[in-house]
Amino acid sequence: MRPSFSSVPDVVKNRWLGFLIWQHITATSVYLLVSPFLGSSSTSFLASLLPFLIFHLSLLLFSFSLFLTSSPYPEPSASHTELLGGLSRSFIKSLVGGFQGPSFHAEFRRRVGRTMRSLALVVICAASGLLSAVAVCGDLEGFYCSALVYVGLRGLIFGLVYGSYYVYKKRWALQFPIVQRPLFFSFKIGLFSALKQAVKLSVSALICSTLLSLFWSDHFKGGNTVGQLVIQQIRFLFGISTVSFCWEISRHLLEVLHTRRCLFAPAPGSASAESNPCEALLEALEQSSPGSLFQYLAYLDLCLVSESDFELWRRAALFEESGETYRRVISLCLRPLEQFTLGLTEAFEGLYSEKSIFSLQLRGPLDSPRDQGSHEAFDKLQLFSWCVRTIAALTARSHKEDRFGVAQLTGCNSAAVSTLLSCLLAVEFSMGKKPSPPSSHLIGPASIKWATTVQAGSRDVTATVSSKRRSGVVYARAFAMADILRTGIYQIVSAFEDDMVANAKASVLQKNWIPEGKPLYGTREVLAQKLALFQDYRAV
């Protein structure tokens, strides 16, 4: 599949269509396999066809909930206090000054939209669970209303349990695989985990529905004996496990199909491939919506082109003589990292002041507002990692593949190294390391003093804060991002090792690799010292 930007909407449309086709094929196979164990003894055509149609209707509802909520990254949602505060401000504003201008800012609207979509997913899952339970576990031939209502209510509870767990774990965020495997193999390796997860959720729903059924009226249950009730429970567990397994397969299939690589390039040998093979990719990167699946697929394609040696003709086109293509590509990769660095710096502004240190002692590792801001800053970790890998790969390969020297002449090399170093310093700051300019009596073996305290007397306080932070999700994401950044910088330093050794002086390194002006984070002196650590292979 090699689309231009004008056909990019067709790419997602085709992927959703393919998902629906394969979803119904797999679900039909599972349904036909287990239907002999769940169906009634009647052989009438209506009793066989009607449950099948209801089952697929519930599957379409579940697919619609996936369509509403699926996203390539875990978007932040609005909390209860934010919703109440926003509604209160809007109400007060309407009473005082009328509706002048937008009532809510764009970020608040996005967070509320994510919250509303999550609530819609829970409601749709509940409705889909009701229909699925009636289709799989109900006896539609006799049309016993009380029995169908009883089974439907239990299916509704299953849908609520599944939807709530889905939202709580943010399973609507697509996880891109590290290695792009064949489609069938990628689908096969997730079947066992899908079955395991389906059984866990089904047992949880069975326990919840059984406890709640104790308070339901007896006419819903019927005058069954103890043996019949046990058989009903086993049948319901088996049936709802089948539904849950179909839903888990659908979620896994959606992730497999939507995270596959899409080639934003013309076919080799065509006129477009000879004239400008990078235009489709650049248009997709520049004109796609931020955080959309289009953008993620474009960055994934660019990252694989930069790192692999299977499409040398596409990477060679990036180093064309004018240097405009290379400048646009590097700029598109630097922009997300710059926004990430600035956002992370704002989230942790004043973290190591005396007041914030003592206030953090009384909070958990995820209770601080600054921690919440930094946690959201790492939401697009996958996109940031692709940007770092692309920048590092292109900068390193420019040492041998850049025949016209566009990487150096356009200033992209210095901008790339400076941005990566600033981003690394900000990430390490979020991990509890605070850089300070080196002084004559405090320079250690690493040439940089890393201070985790503001005052010498607050070491115990900071140790407590650091231990809390290391146990949180933010620290794990920051550790992963720091590792990616260090690997990328080492890749560049290894490629330009001879040139850096020839210009080993700090002043020369700063002149060639760190542009003039204030960097995104830290100072030019600290960045030069950090680059010297990488040159000596002592940056950890």
N, C-alpha and C positions, 0 to 999 in steps of 0.2 A: 504494500500500500504506500504510494508515494504522492501525497496530496500537495497541492499548492495552498496558499492561505485562503483563497476563495472557496476551496472545497473542504476546509477544516471542519465546519459544522456538519458536513456529511460524514466525516470520520466518526464523530461521537454518535451521530444518528445510526450509522451502520453498526457501531459497537453495541449500542443499546438493542438494536434489532437482533443482532447475533446473540446477545445475552438472553433475550426473551425466547428465542428459538431453542437454544441449548438448555435453558432452564426448564422448559416444558417437556423437552425430550427426556431429560434426566428424571424429572419429577414423575412423568408418566411411567417410566421404567420402574421406579421405586413403588409407585402406587399399584401397578399391575402385579408386582412381585409379592406385595403384602396383602392385597385385597382378598385372596382366598382365606386368609386367617382372620379377617375383620368383617367381611361381608355377611349378609344374612343368608339363610338357606334357600331363599327364593331364587328362581332363575328367570324372573320376568325382566323384560328389556328395560322398563322404566326404573325398576329398582336398581339396575346396574348402571344405567346412563346418568340418572339424576345425581347420584353422589359424585360421579366422575366430573360432571360439569360444575358442581358446587366447589369441588376441590380445586379445580383450575381457576375458578373465579376468585377464591381466596388467595391463590398464588399470584394472580394479577394484582390484587390489592397489596400484597406484600411487596411486589415489584415496584408498585407506585410509591410506596414508602421509601424504598431504596433510592428511587429516582429523586425524591424530594430532599433527602438528607446526605447523599453521597458527596464526598469532597476529598480532594487530594491531600488535605492537611486538616488537623483538628482545629477547626475554627472556634474561637472563644464565644461563649454564650453569656447572656445577661443573667445576673443573679437576682434573687427576690428583692434585695434592697435596691439594686439598680433599677428594676422595673417599677417599684413603688416610688423611688425618687424621681424617675423620669416622668411618670404620670402625674406626680404632685407638682413638679415644675411646670409641666404643660398646662395643668389646670389653673395654677396661680397666674401663669402668663396670660391665659385666655381671659381671666377675670380682670386683670390689671390693665393690660395694654392691647388685648385682642390678639388675633393671629397675624402677627407681622413677621414674615420670614419663616423659615422652617422651624418646627417645634422641637425636633431632635436632630442632633448632628449625625453625620454619616456613620461613624463608628458605632454609635448607640443603636442606630437602625439595623446595622449588620448583626450586632449581638442579639437584639430582640428577634430578628428574623431567624437566627439559628435556634433560639429558644422555642419559637413557635413551630419550626420544622421538627424539632425534637418531640414536642408535645403531640404534633400531628402523627409522628411515627408511632408513638405509644398507642394512640387512639386507633390508627389503622391496623396495627398489629393485633389489638384486642378484637376488632371486627373480623379480621382475617382468621384469628384463632377460633372465634365462634363458628364461622362457616366451616373451617377445616374440621373441627371436632364433630359437627353435625354430619359432615360428609363421610368421615372415616369411622366414627364411633357410633353414630346414630342409626336407627332403623327407620329408613324413609318409606319402606313399603307399608308398614302399618300406620304411619302418621300419628303416632302417640304423642300428643302435644306436650304432656307433662314430662315424658322421658326426653323428648328433644330439647325442651327448655332446660332441663337439668344438665344434659350433656353440653348444650350451647353455653350455659353459664360457666361451666368448668373450662371449656375451651376459651372463653373470654378471659378467665383468670390466667390461663396459660399465655395468651397473647400479651396481657399486661406484664407478666413476669418477664417474658422474652423481650418486649419492647423497652422495659425499664432497664434491664441488664444491658441491652444494646446501646442505649443512650448513656448509661453510667460509665461503661467501658469505652465509649467513643469508638465503637466498632464501625461507624459509618466513614471513618477516615481511612482512605485507601493506603495500604502499605506496599510500596514499590519493592520488588525483589532486588537483591544484590546482584544476582546473576539472571540474565534473561534465558530461561530454559524453553524447550518446545512446549506448545500449548497443552498437549495431552499429559506430558510429564508434570507440568506445573499444576494441573488440575488433580492428577492422581495423588500427589504427595500431600494434599490437604484433605483427602477423604477420611483418613483415620481420625485426625483432629476434629473434623466436622462431626463424625459419629460420636466421639467422646463428649464433645460440647453439647450435642443434642440430647444425650442421655442425662447429663447433669442438669440441664434446664428442664427436661421433662420430669425428672424426679422432684425438683424444686416446685414445679407447677402442681404436681400431684399432691404433694404435702400441703401446699397452700389451699388448693381446692378442697381437699379432704377436711381440713380444719374448718374452712368456711361452711362446708356442707352440713356440719353439725348444727348450724343455726338456721338452716333452710327448712321450709315446711316439709312435712312427711309426704304430702301428695306429689312432690317432685320426685321422690325416691321410689315410691311404689312399695308394695308389700313383699319385698324380696327377703329370702332367707339369708343366713350368714354366708352360705356357700355361694349363692348368686351374687351377693355384694362383693365377695372376694374375686369372683370371675369378672365382674364389672370393672373392678379396680385394675386388674391385670390387663383387660382389654383396653381400657382407657389409657393406661401407661404405654402399651404397645402402639396404640394408634397415635397418641400425641407425640411419641418418640419418632414415629414415621414423619409426621408433619414437621417436627423440629429438625429432623435430618434433612428434609427437603429445603427448608429455609436456610439451614447452614450451608448446604450445597449451593444454593442460589447466591448467598453472600460471598462464598469463596469463588464461585464462577464469575461473579461481577468483578471481583478484585483481579482475578487472573486476566480477564479480557480487557479491562480498562487500564491496567498498568503495563501492558505490552508496548514495546517500542514502536513508534510510528516514524517512518522515514519522511522528513520534510525535504525531499530532494527529487529532482527529475530523474527519469530513467537513464542509466549510463548509455552513452552513444547518441542521445537526442540532441536537438539544437539547443535546448535550455541548458543541458549539461555542459555543452561546449562554451556557451556565452557567459552565463552567470548561475552556477549551480547552488549558490548560497542565498539567493534572493528569497526563495520560499521560506527558508528557515528564519531569515532575518525578519521578514514580514510577520511570521507567526510569533516571534519573540516580542516584537515592538507593538503589535496591534492587538494581541490577546489580552483578555481581562486579567488583572493581577490575582493570583491564587486560583485561577481556573485550571481545569484539566488540560486545556490546550497549551497553556503556558508550561505546565509541568512536562508534558510530552515533548515540547520543543526543547526545553533545557536538558531533558534526558537524551534526546537525539544529539544535541550539541556536545554533551559530555562524552558520549560514546565515540563520536567522530574525533574528538580531541585526544582521547586516550588510546584508541585501538588503531591497528595498522591494516584494517580490512578495507577502508575507504580512503586511501591516500589522496585520491583525486579531489575529494571534497575538502579535506584539510588543506591541501595545497592551494585551493581557491581562496582560503582565508588570508593567505599571505600574498595577495595580488599587489601589483606594483604601486598603485596609488595609496595603499594603506588604509583606505576608507573602510573596507570590509572588516579588517582586523580591529580597527578602532571601535567600530560599532559593536562588534562581538564582545570585546573586553569591557566596554562601557555597560553593555547589557548584563554582564556577569558581575561587575563591580557594584552596580546600583543596589541590588538586594543586600549585599554585604555592608554597604555604607548605611542603609536604613537600619539594618540589624544592629550595627555597632552604635549608632546614635540612640536607637531605642533602648538598647541594653544599658548605655551610659545614663540615660535619663531614669531608667527603672532603679538603678542602684546609686543614684546621686545622694550623697550624704549618708551612705550606709555605715561608714566607719567613723562617723562623728560620735562624740561621747554619749549624747542622748539616745541615738539610735542603737548603740551597743547595749545599753542598759535596758532599753525597751524590748530588744530582741530576746533578752534572757527570759522574759515572761511569756514569749510566744512559741508556738510550734514552728517547725521548719517550713511549713506552708501557710502560716497564718498571716505573715506580714504582707501589707499591700505591695511593697517593693518586690517580694517574692512572687506575688501574683503577676506583676508586670513583667518580670524576667521570665516567668514560666510561659507567658504568652509570646514573648520575644523569640523563644525557641520552638514555636509551633511549626514554623516552616524549615525545620532542621534539614529535611530531605532536599529542599530546593537550595539551601545554603551550601550543603555538601557538594551538590552538582556544580554550583558556581565556583567553589574553591577548587575542585578537581579540574574543571575546565580551564580556569586561569592558570593553575600550576602546570597543567599539561601543555597548553599552548605556549606559555612563557619558556618552559624548558625546551620544547621542541623548536622554538624559534631560533635557538642557538645554532642548529644545523639545517633546518628546513626553510628558514627565512632568507631567501636569496637576495632580496632587496633591502633588508634591514629595516622593514617598516615597524617592527616591534620596538626597536630602540629609538628610531627617528620620531615616531609619534608620541613618545613618552609613556607608552603603555607599560613597559617593563617596570619603570620606577613607580608608576601609579599602582600597579598590581602588587608589588612587594610592600609598598607603604600601607596599602589597604589591608593586606593579609596580616601584617605585623600589628597594626592598630586593632584589628578585629581580635587577634589573639590576646593582646593585652587586656582588652575589655572582657573577653571570656574568662581569662585567668583572674581578673578582678572579681567577677561574679562567683568564682570558686573560692574566694577568700584571700587572694594574693593582691597586694596593693603595691604597684611599682613606684619607686621614688628615684630621682636623678642620683647617679653615683657621686659620692664625695671622696675626698682623698683618704680619709681614715676609716671609711665604711665599705670600701670595695672589697668584695670577697672573691672566691674562685670563679664565680659566675659573672663577675663584673657588674651585677645589678643587685641592689638591696631590695629584697622582697619583704615588705613589712605588712604583717597582718594586724598590727595594732597601731593606734595613734599615739599612745603614751606607753612608756615602759611599765607603768604600774597596772595596766589593764590586761596583762597577758592571760590571767585566769579567765577574765570575762570573755576575751576574744576566743580562747580555746573552747569555751562552752558554746559560743555562737557558731564557730566553725564546725564543731561536732554535730550540732543540730542541722546545719546546712548540708553536710555531707550525707545525711540520711534522707534528703529530699530528692524529688524528681529533677529539680532544677540542676543540682550538682551532677547528676548522671548525664543529663543532656549537655551541660557545659563541658564535662570531661570528654564526651564523644566529639563535640565540636572542636575542642582544643586539639584533640588527637588528629582530626582531619586537617586542621590548619597547620599543625607542625609538620605533618607528612607532606603537604603541598609546598611549604617553604623549603623543606629539606630537598624536595625534588628540584626546585629552582636552583638552590645553592649547589647541588651536585652537578647540575648541567653547566653552570657558570663558575665552577670551582677554580679553573685555571685563571680566569679573568679576575676573580676576587682575590686570589692569592697574589697576583701581580700588583693589585691595588689594595694591599692589606691594611693600609692606614685607615683609621676611622673617618677622618675627614674626607678621604677619597670615596669610601663606600657611601658615606652620607650624600656626597655630591652626585654620584652616579645612580643610586638606587632609592633615594628618598627625595621627593620633589620639595621645592620651596613652599613655605607657608606652614600653617599649623595643621598637623595631621588630625584625623578623626578622633583619635584618643591618644593621650600621652603627649610627649614632646619629640622633636626630631632627634635630640640627644639620646633619649631612652630607646627610640626605634633603632638608632645606629648601634647602640650597645646590644640590643636584642639580636640584630642581624649579625653582629660579630659572634655572638654565642652560637648561632646556627652555623656560621662559617667554621667554628672550632668544634662543631658537633657536640655541644654541651647544653643545648637548650632542651629542657625537660619540663 
